[in-house]
Amino acid sequence: MQVDHIALTLRLKLSENEIWGYLPASAEKVGEELAGVVAHYCREQGLGYYPAIEFFRRVEEFDHSLIDDAEQLAWAVSKQAREQVQSRLRTVFASVKFLSVQTEAFVLPPVRPNQPSALQQLIEHCTPNRVRVELQVSLFRKDTDNRGEAMEGYARKMIYRWLSDIFDDVEVTSSVVLGG
């Protein structure tokens, strides 16, 4: 038997049907309020970019309860995403190892204030319902099976097949077969 190890990075958007029952508040409402306050602050300060949410912990006049609410939601969303990925993929792969799980709302927004529909894009970014997952999966292959180079494509295909019905959006942003 041979074991193929594949490292993958996924972007997942959690489905309302699957997660909202687990959340203490509406992720969309928190994202909208947070984006509005961030946009207002950036306009007042004349900033040409939107800082990451963590920046606003140091701003005294910023409503820190919004950040706390977003963090609670991010934790719940990340936990739910991890559990769903684990339970779905462990039946397909020999092993599933999580390297990181991060809610995208807490990274630097990819939108600038002067872009068209900047506020709408900022709202989408600040809504803690998208998760970036880095994981490593393993597959067994018979010694006589020479399709080792095809395992990366197979892993991607299985990710989509087994996760697309539970998440609103599944994107594999990178994948690579690791050396044995």
N, C-alpha and C positions, 0 to 999 in steps of 0.2 A: 504494500500500500504506500502511496505517496500522499503527502499533505501539502495542499496549496494554501498559502496565506495571502489574503487580499486586503489592502488598506483602502477604505472608502471614506469620502466626506459627503454627507447628505444635507440637504436643506429640506425641512419638513414644515408644512403649514398644517396645524392641527384643525381638524374638522369641528365645527360647532356642535354637531350631534354627539361627538365623542368626548369632548372636554368640558363643555360649559357646566355640566352637572357637578364637576369636581372643583370648580373655581369659586372663590369667595366673592368675586365681583365680576363685572363685565369687562373683558379684556379690551373690547372696542371702545367702551366709554373711557377707560383709563388711558388708552392710547390717544384718543381724541383730546382729552383734557391736558395730558402731558405735552402733546405736540403743540397745542395752542399756547401754553405757557412758555415753552421753549422758543417758539417762533416770535412771540412778543418780546421776550428778553433779547433775542438776537437782533431784532429790529431796533430796539431801544439802545443797544450797545453798538450798533453799526457793524456787527460781525458779518463776514462774508461766508460763513460756514455754520453748521449746526454742531455744537459739541456733543460728545457722548453724554448720556444721562448722568454718569458718575461725576462729571464736571460740576453739575448743579448742586451737589452735596456741599460744596464750598461757598455757594452763593446764599447769603443769609436771607434775602427777601424771597427766595424760591420756596414754594410749598413742598416741604420735605415729605409730607404725608403722601403726596402723589408718587414720589419715588418709592416709598415704602409699599404702597399698593401695587405698583408695577413689579417690585421685587417679589412680593408674595405670589402674584400671578405668574411671574416668570418661573419661580420655583415649582409651582403646581404644574405648569405646562411642561417644563423640562422633565419632571418626574413622570408625568403621564406619557410623554413621548418615549422616554427610556423604557418604561414598562411595556408599551405597545410594541416597540421595535424588538425588545428582548423576547417577548412571548411569541411574536410572529416569526422571527427569523431563526429562533433556536430549533425549530422543526426542519428547517431547510439546510442549515450549515452545521458542521461538526462543532464549531465554537463561534461565539459572538463576544468580542471583547470591546468594551467602550473605552475610548481614549479621552474623549471630552464630549460634553453636552452643554451647549450655550444658547441662551435665548438671544436672538439677533437684536432685540430692542436695546441692548446695552453696549453695542459696538458703535463706532462712529457712523452716523447716518451717511448713506451714499448720495445724498441730495444736498444741493446748495440753495440758499434763499432766493437767488435770482433765476432759478430754473422755472420753466412753465409747470404749473400744478405742484409747486414745491410743498405747499401745506398738505395737500392730499398724500403726497409721497411720504412726508414726515409722519403723518398720522399712521400710515401703513407700517412704517418702520418702528414707531413707538408702541404699537399694539403688540403686547407680548404673546403672540400666538405662532411665531416662527422660530424654529429651533435648528441650530447647526449641530450635527452629530458627526463626530469622527469615530470610526470603529474599525476593527480588524476582524475579518471572518476567516474561517478555515473550511476547506473542502477536502474530502478524501477522494483519491483517484487510484484506480488499479495500476500496478506497475506497468502493465501492457498498454495502458491508455496514454497515447501520445498527444493528447489535446491540452497540455498544460498551458499553452499560450492562449487558449480559448476560455480559460477559467475566469479571467477578468470580465469578459463580456457576459458570461453565464451568471456571475455574481451580480452584475448590474441588472440583468434581466429578472433575477429572482427578487432583488430589492423592489423593483417596480411592481412585479406581480403580487408580492405578499404585503406591500405597504400602501399601494394606491387606493385600496378600498377603505382604509381607515383614516388616511390623511387627505386633506383637500388638495395638497400639492406635494409631490415627491420629486426631488431633483438630485441626481448624483453629480456633484460638481467635480469630483476627482476620484480616480481609482488607480491602483497600481498593484501588480503582483510583487510580493516581497520575496526576497531570496530565502531559500530553505535554511 
